[in-house]
Amino acid sequence: MGQSGITRVGVVGIGLMGSGIAQVAATAGFHTVVIDVNDEIVSRGMTRIEESLQRLVESYEKSGGQRGITQEQKATALQNLQSGTELSLLQDRDIIIEAIVENFEAKAKLNEEISALGYDRLFVSNTSSISITRLAAHYRYPDRFMGMHFMNPVPIQPGCELIRGFLTSDETAERITHFARELGKVPIQAEDKAGFGINRMFVPFLNEAVRVVEEGIMSVEDADKTTLCLGHKMGPLTTLDYVGLDTALAVAEVLEQEFGPFYKPAPLLKRLVDSGHLGVKNGKGFYLYEKGKPPVVNPAVARYRMR
Ligand SMILES: NC(=O)c1ccc[n+]([C@@H]2O[C@H](COP(=O)([O-])OP(=O)(O)OC[C@H]3O[C@@H](n4cnc5c(N)ncnc54)[C@H](O)[C@@H]3O)[C@@H](O)[C@H]2O)c1
């Protein structure tokens, strides 16, 4: 056992982030239980984890052991993983990591249900923008609650933003910092204001990229070619598709509520979410994604110009 004192991890939500978090925890040697709302979603999430582990094994073999994980490490990670749909599976955990939809009411309700279970140990939220202090008020032990903001894709990105709520104890903050390191992540400390540090800086950049397209200043492809100028690994519109357009919109709205109209989400981002475009997770966003084919610009986006 490491300095965090944690051996058993629980993850709620097996979407984009929850599946990555569960994978990383299991690979780091923690016994990990991950739950979601129904069997179909759980099975899809477990397939995503297996595929991601397999890609890391292939990367290990291709790089001669410089990157990735061994076949044995993959097998051990899968042995460490348990999945299901019942909240009660989380009762014996040392820490619960919440990675459900970016919606205050849904997260507050879950925190109350977890309190009602009698769970009384560490509890963190992977929220991108919602106040940790507000979420902590819905857990019976706000001193044991904190923000642990993993980056997407979780198995690849080394940074993890840690956010202390108003009532988070020193002990909790220290144990979570140790835990982040035990997961192989670099802890980055931030204060509890909307968007914390990373999304406060990054979401306005992504939102402005949408405005550049909707005002007709650049095409989708050209806006993404700014990687060639800025040194980023991925263009802003492709990044939005990977983040999830619903998640990005929710974060921009939280920033707007706290800091005002500078953070107002671009109308095109809203139009896309309103018409069911969620990005890579459902195959349609700024680009259309089909397995085995390169992404193509979504014609509805290419046509849209703000008058
Ligand atoms: N997408 C990103 O790049 C990113 C990055 C950092 C943090 N986050 C944050 O991580 C969280 C999850 O985002 P995501 O992109 O994985 O979303 P997602 O939509 O891919 O997954 C959310 C999952 O939560 C499940 N869920 C919803 N309510 C639930 C409940 N009550 N109990 C159990 N499961 C429930 C859904 O079925 C879904 O599988 C959000 O708070 C988001 O802001 C996202």
PDBQT file of the ligand as one rigid body, heavy atoms in Angstrom, charges set to zero:
ROOT
HETATM    1  N1  LIG A 401     -14.604  14.613 -22.016  1.00  0.00    +0.000 N 
HETATM    2  C1  LIG A 401     -13.510  15.177 -21.553  1.00  0.00    +0.000 C 
HETATM    3  O1  LIG A 401     -12.553  15.476 -22.301  1.00  0.00    +0.000 OA
HETATM    4  C2  LIG A 401     -13.378  15.425 -20.081  1.00  0.00    +0.000 A 
HETATM    5  C3  LIG A 401     -12.132  15.794 -19.559  1.00  0.00    +0.000 A 
HETATM    6  C4  LIG A 401     -12.002  15.991 -18.179  1.00  0.00    +0.000 A 
HETATM    7  C5  LIG A 401     -13.121  15.836 -17.354  1.00  0.00    +0.000 A 
HETATM    8  N2  LIG A 401     -14.331  15.484 -17.888  1.00  0.00    +0.000 N 
HETATM    9  C6  LIG A 401     -15.485  15.329 -16.983  1.00  0.00    +0.000 C 
HETATM   10  O2  LIG A 401     -15.670  13.953 -16.733  1.00  0.00    +0.000 OA
HETATM   11  C7  LIG A 401     -17.070  13.689 -16.488  1.00  0.00    +0.000 C 
HETATM   12  C8  LIG A 401     -17.542  12.598 -17.443  1.00  0.00    +0.000 C 
HETATM   13  O3  LIG A 401     -17.368  13.048 -18.782  1.00  0.00    +0.000 OA
HETATM   14  P1  LIG A 401     -17.300  12.031 -20.011  1.00  0.00    +0.000 P 
HETATM   15  O4  LIG A 401     -16.712  12.794 -21.139  1.00  0.00    +0.000 OA
HETATM   16  O5  LIG A 401     -16.706  10.731 -19.576  1.00  0.00    +0.000 OA
HETATM   17  O6  LIG A 401     -18.885  11.825 -20.289  1.00  0.00    +0.000 OA
HETATM   18  P2  LIG A 401     -19.624  10.605 -21.022  1.00  0.00    +0.000 P 
HETATM   19  O7  LIG A 401     -20.919  11.165 -21.488  1.00  0.00    +0.000 OA
HETATM   20  O8  LIG A 401     -18.706   9.939 -21.995  1.00  0.00    +0.000 OA
HETATM   21  O9  LIG A 401     -19.875   9.546 -19.833  1.00  0.00    +0.000 OA
HETATM   22  C9  LIG A 401     -20.704   9.793 -18.733  1.00  0.00    +0.000 C 
HETATM   23  C10 LIG A 401     -21.184   8.436 -18.216  1.00  0.00    +0.000 C 
HETATM   24  O10 LIG A 401     -21.847   8.625 -16.956  1.00  0.00    +0.000 OA
HETATM   25  C11 LIG A 401     -22.933   7.718 -16.917  1.00  0.00    +0.000 C 
HETATM   26  N3  LIG A 401     -23.863   8.155 -15.878  1.00  0.00    +0.000 N 
HETATM   27  C12 LIG A 401     -24.690   9.229 -15.889  1.00  0.00    +0.000 A 
HETATM   28  N4  LIG A 401     -25.363   9.282 -14.711  1.00  0.00    +0.000 NA
HETATM   29  C13 LIG A 401     -24.933   8.246 -13.958  1.00  0.00    +0.000 A 
HETATM   30  C14 LIG A 401     -25.253   7.785 -12.646  1.00  0.00    +0.000 A 
HETATM   31  N5  LIG A 401     -26.139   8.409 -11.868  1.00  0.00    +0.000 N 
HETATM   32  N6  LIG A 401     -24.623   6.674 -12.182  1.00  0.00    +0.000 NA
HETATM   33  C15 LIG A 401     -23.722   6.029 -12.951  1.00  0.00    +0.000 A 
HETATM   34  N7  LIG A 401     -23.379   6.435 -14.203  1.00  0.00    +0.000 NA
HETATM   35  C16 LIG A 401     -23.986   7.528 -14.689  1.00  0.00    +0.000 A 
HETATM   36  C17 LIG A 401     -23.495   7.748 -18.333  1.00  0.00    +0.000 C 
HETATM   37  O11 LIG A 401     -24.304   6.615 -18.589  1.00  0.00    +0.000 OA
HETATM   38  C18 LIG A 401     -22.203   7.761 -19.159  1.00  0.00    +0.000 C 
HETATM   39  O12 LIG A 401     -21.750   6.459 -19.451  1.00  0.00    +0.000 OA
HETATM   40  C19 LIG A 401     -17.785  15.029 -16.651  1.00  0.00    +0.000 C 
HETATM   41  O13 LIG A 401     -17.927  15.634 -15.380  1.00  0.00    +0.000 OA
HETATM   42  C20 LIG A 401     -16.812  15.821 -17.520  1.00  0.00    +0.000 C 
HETATM   43  O14 LIG A 401     -16.945  17.203 -17.377  1.00  0.00    +0.000 OA
HETATM   44  C21 LIG A 401     -14.480  15.269 -19.235  1.00  0.00    +0.000 A 
ENDROOT
TORSDOF 0
